């Protein structure tokens, strides 16, 4: 691939353009908002000038409801040799294109499984997709050259290609992305009218659960409008679990011992099923999840603290597998949780203590 046209310079489009530009591809940028395309160009994602002729690959980064229209326009004017979109749903846009009577041999639907809570070109980074799954949904009609161009795009973005059926993809993202987003929003919505004294007690658990609720509602309306059925089916199952959980909790309030035991059984069931589901979440780099030991270090909220901890861990020959930071309420201090291999935990603990760090047991 030597040339590309990115249509839609939001977070995903601009991030793809940055990755391609960094690998020597001549990228042209287009957006219905010319100022947004100019912003992406100023960031080094390419040029907002139109190409002289057809490019190798056109990448449509528009909301799902607009994908078919944008693709149809690009195809009819012969903008490229191959066409992909990066929308978060795949079945609907393809059916819309089929209804328009277009030749879809030059098109393949794709979806990079990566994003951020922020949107727009200023939130974009060239490494946004690195190591992340990038779904490709070819059909029997897909031209081999177009599939190869899409694979080259994924390679340039240093993502991991995953081939799926379009409708299977939509059911999958409903489970792992769309439904969880709504659940996060529902939890966060409980905080809107809560008393300030209660909200101030929020810890890392609440931050983890509600993080994605900060995303742009307009973007999510577009996404959910394109995949409402599978999401609604999943929420129906969640609603049934919620009803059972409410009944179990009410039973725990009973003075009847048998009812209380039923309540305990109901709560234990949902918690154990949660345990069983959580261990299926992939670990680092998409591998099977692993259990790490946690070394918790108390730090002051001052510049250079994290750098010192990592440097001291490096001197001890210990690799930090993951890290979490929990900030203390009302204090300029925090707790850094360092996840390491179990055999490395005592080594790291001893090394950090020797260098004056306060370790929390």
Secondary structure, DSSP 8 states (H G I E B T S, - for coil): --EEEEE--SHHHHHHHHHHHHTT-EEEEE-SSHHHHHHHHHTTS-BSS--SS-EEEEEE---HHHHHHHHHHHHHTT-EEEEEE--S--HHHHHHHHHTT--GGGEEEEEE----S--SGGG--TTTTTT-EEEEE--TTS-HHHHHHHHHHHHHTT-EEEE--HHHHHHHHIIIIIHHHHHHHHHHHHHHTS-HHHHTT--HHHHHHHGGGGS-HHHHHHHHHTSHHHHHHHHHHHHHHHHHHHHHHHHHT-S-HHHHHHHHHHHHHHHHHHHHHHTTS--GGG------EEEEEEEES-TTHHHHHHHHHHHTT----EEEEEE-TTSSEEEEEEEE-HHHHHHHHHHHHHTT-EEE-
